[in-house]
Amino acid sequence: MSTIRANSGTATVAHDDRAADQAHSGQANAASLFIAVAALIGFVLLTVAAASHAVFPFDQSLLTFARSFDGTPLIWQAVSETANIPLIVIGFGLIGWLVWKKHHREALLVFLMLAAVTAGSEGVKQLVGRPRPSGNGDGIPGVVYSYPSGHVLEVLTILGIVAVRTWRSSRPLVLRLALPIIVVFEAFLVGFARMALNAHYPTDVLAGLLGGTAALGLYIWFTRPGAWATKRSGDADESSSRAKAA
């Protein structure tokens, strides 16, 4: 009898723990949606101001500060380049890995998000039409304008998705904690490098941070437990078969 009671008590505790975990997960997902919406609103407001040729008092002072570190341009160029080819490799590698693991819906979501981030960044550049601080292009044909910083936007989005997936995994806690810190550091470092190279204003970098935060928050929301993107095609087929059998 005591064994039955002990087992019942253990089951109750386990059920309570699962319920608490689900509640915490639900709160985290709701927070991610709130952050995404808030960041998106901030991005839109900042974009409207930039398109209206508003003067941001801190832009020139922060740019001058960043430019004071331009004595080693090769270093800053190397930092900036970490947000080019390496990011493309990581992005497509992530999509390929998701397909290999049969997370087809999440792979499609990531592909669409990366396409939207890239195309959206270039579209906003054309819409705002802000010249770069240097007055020159970025060395890439067709990339003339400054706002927003596509480098920062894509760093935060692509590496952020990797960090979120790692956090949700069973990887060692040290890695799960370290990776988000590394991503944030990389985003700020790339943003600073872009300013040191006189390629972006601070508000360009801020816009990239806001846009990347919005994209990452939406990714977290769309991949929450039970969401469409987290279901595998096989799971859906199996559920349909069960329903027909019933």
GIFENSUL-V517939 format. One record per residue. N is the residue number from 0. RES is the residue in one letter. SS is DSSP state (H for helix, E for strand, C for the rest). PSI is psi in degrees with one decimal (999 if undefined). OMEGA is omega in whole degrees, -180 to 180 (none if undefined). Layout:
n=(N;N)
res=(RES;RES)
ss=(SS;SS)
psi=(PSI;PSI)
omega=(OMEGA;OMEGA)
//
This chain:
n=(0;1;2;3;4;5;6;7;8;9;10;11;12;13;14;15;16;17;18;19;20;21;22;23;24;25;26;27;28;29;30;31;32;33;34;35;36;37;38;39;40;41;42;43;44;45;46;47;48;49;50;51;52;53;54;55;56;57;58;59;60;61;62;63;64;65;66;67;68;69;70;71;72;73;74;75;76;77;78;79;80;81;82;83;84;85;86;87;88;89;90;91;92;93;94;95;96;97;98;99;100;101;102;103;104;105;106;107;108;109;110;111;112;113;114;115;116;117;118;119;120;121;122;123;124;125;126;127;128;129;130;131;132;133;134;135;136;137;138;139;140;141;142;143;144;145;146;147;148;149;150;151;152;153;154;155;156;157;158;159;160;161;162;163;164;165;166;167;168;169;170;171;172;173;174;175;176;177;178;179;180;181;182;183;184;185;186;187;188;189;190;191;192;193;194;195;196;197;198;199;200;201;202;203;204;205;206;207;208;209;210;211;212;213;214;215;216;217;218;219;220;221;222;223;224;225;226;227;228;229;230;231;232;233;234;235;236;237;238;239;240;241;242;243;244;245)
res=(M;S;T;I;R;A;N;S;G;T;A;T;V;A;H;D;D;R;A;A;D;Q;A;H;S;G;Q;A;N;A;A;S;L;F;I;A;V;A;A;L;I;G;F;V;L;L;T;V;A;A;A;S;H;A;V;F;P;F;D;Q;S;L;L;T;F;A;R;S;F;D;G;T;P;L;I;W;Q;A;V;S;E;T;A;N;I;P;L;I;V;I;G;F;G;L;I;G;W;L;V;W;K;K;H;H;R;E;A;L;L;V;F;L;M;L;A;A;V;T;A;G;S;E;G;V;K;Q;L;V;G;R;P;R;P;S;G;N;G;D;G;I;P;G;V;V;Y;S;Y;P;S;G;H;V;L;E;V;L;T;I;L;G;I;V;A;V;R;T;W;R;S;S;R;P;L;V;L;R;L;A;L;P;I;I;V;V;F;E;A;F;L;V;G;F;A;R;M;A;L;N;A;H;Y;P;T;D;V;L;A;G;L;L;G;G;T;A;A;L;G;L;Y;I;W;F;T;R;P;G;A;W;A;T;K;R;S;G;D;A;D;E;S;S;S;R;A;K;A;A)
ss=(C;H;H;H;H;H;H;H;H;H;H;H;H;H;H;H;H;H;H;H;H;H;H;H;H;H;H;H;H;H;H;H;H;H;H;H;H;H;H;H;H;H;H;H;H;H;H;H;H;H;H;C;C;C;C;C;H;H;H;H;H;H;H;H;H;H;H;C;C;H;H;H;H;H;H;H;H;H;H;H;H;C;C;C;H;H;H;H;H;H;H;H;H;H;H;H;H;H;H;H;C;C;C;H;H;H;H;H;H;H;H;H;H;H;H;H;H;H;H;H;H;H;H;H;H;H;H;H;C;C;E;C;C;C;C;C;C;C;C;C;C;C;C;C;E;C;C;C;C;H;H;H;H;H;H;H;H;H;H;H;H;H;H;H;H;H;H;C;C;C;C;C;H;H;H;H;H;H;H;H;H;H;H;H;H;H;H;H;H;H;H;H;H;H;H;H;C;C;C;C;C;H;H;H;H;H;H;H;H;H;H;H;H;H;H;H;H;H;H;H;H;H;C;C;C;C;C;H;H;H;C;C;H;H;H;H;H;H;H;H;H;H;H;H;H;C)
psi=(-42.5;-33.7;-41.5;-43.1;-40.0;-43.8;-38.8;-40.2;-39.8;-42.3;-38.7;-43.4;-43.1;-41.1;-42.2;-40.1;-42.8;-40.1;-39.3;-40.6;-41.8;-38.4;-43.9;-40.4;-41.2;-40.5;-40.6;-41.2;-40.9;-38.9;-38.1;-38.0;-41.5;-44.8;-40.9;-45.7;-43.4;-42.7;-38.3;-41.0;-43.5;-40.5;-44.0;-44.9;-43.0;-37.5;-43.0;-42.6;-42.3;-40.0;-25.3;7.1;36.9;149.7;122.6;112.8;-33.9;-11.9;-53.8;-38.9;-42.8;-35.6;-41.9;-40.4;-46.3;-38.6;-21.1;-11.4;15.6;14.9;-18.3;70.6;-28.6;-35.7;-47.3;-34.3;-39.5;-41.7;-44.2;-38.6;-18.6;-17.3;16.4;-105.6;-45.8;-38.2;-39.4;-43.9;-45.5;-43.7;-50.9;-32.4;-40.0;-45.0;-44.2;-40.2;-40.6;-40.4;-43.1;-36.9;4.7;24.6;64.9;-39.3;-41.5;-35.9;-41.9;-41.6;-48.0;-43.3;-46.5;-37.2;-42.5;-37.7;-42.0;-40.1;-45.4;-50.9;-38.9;-39.9;-45.7;-35.3;-42.8;-37.0;-46.4;-36.4;-46.4;-42.7;37.2;121.8;152.0;154.8;-33.9;-17.4;-2.8;172.8;-168.7;15.0;1.1;126.7;128.7;-15.5;94.6;-38.1;168.3;-36.2;127.8;-179.7;106.2;-32.2;-51.2;-42.1;-45.9;-33.5;-49.5;-36.3;-54.5;-52.7;-30.5;-40.7;-42.0;-41.9;-40.3;-43.8;-37.2;-40.6;-36.5;-7.2;-176.3;20.8;161.0;144.1;-35.5;-44.8;-41.1;-31.6;-36.2;-37.6;-46.2;-36.8;-42.5;-40.5;-46.2;-43.5;-42.9;-41.5;-46.1;-36.6;-42.8;-41.8;-42.1;-39.6;-41.1;-35.1;-40.4;-30.8;2.2;31.1;-18.6;151.4;159.6;-36.5;-27.2;-44.1;-42.5;-41.6;-40.6;-40.1;-43.0;-45.1;-42.5;-38.5;-42.2;-46.0;-41.8;-41.1;-39.6;-37.6;-45.0;-41.7;-45.1;-14.5;20.1;158.4;129.8;-9.5;161.7;-41.6;-17.5;-7.0;135.8;153.6;-39.3;-37.0;-40.9;-41.2;-39.8;-41.5;-39.8;-40.4;-40.5;-41.8;-40.7;-38.7;-35.6;999)
omega=(180;179;179;179;180;179;179;179;179;179;180;179;179;179;179;179;179;180;179;179;180;179;178;179;178;178;180;180;177;178;180;178;178;179;180;-179;180;179;179;177;178;179;-179;-180;179;179;178;179;-180;179;178;179;177;179;179;-174;-175;-175;-174;-178;179;177;178;178;179;-179;179;179;-174;-179;179;-176;-180;179;-179;177;178;177;180;-177;177;179;178;-176;179;179;178;179;-180;-179;179;176;178;179;179;179;179;177;180;179;179;171;-172;-178;178;177;178;179;-179;179;-179;180;180;177;-180;179;-179;-179;180;179;-180;178;179;176;-180;-179;-177;177;179;177;177;179;-179;-177;180;175;-177;-178;179;-179;179;-180;-174;-171;-166;-170;-3;177;178;179;-178;180;-177;176;-176;-179;-174;-179;177;178;178;-180;180;180;178;180;-178;-177;178;178;178;-176;-180;179;-179;178;-175;-173;177;179;179;-180;179;179;180;-180;180;-180;177;178;179;179;180;177;179;178;179;-179;-177;169;176;179;174;179;179;178;177;178;179;180;178;178;178;-180;-179;178;178;177;179;-179;-177;178;176;-179;179;180;-177;-174;-178;-179;177;-180;179;179;-179;179;-179;179;180;-180;178;-179;-180;180;179;none)
//
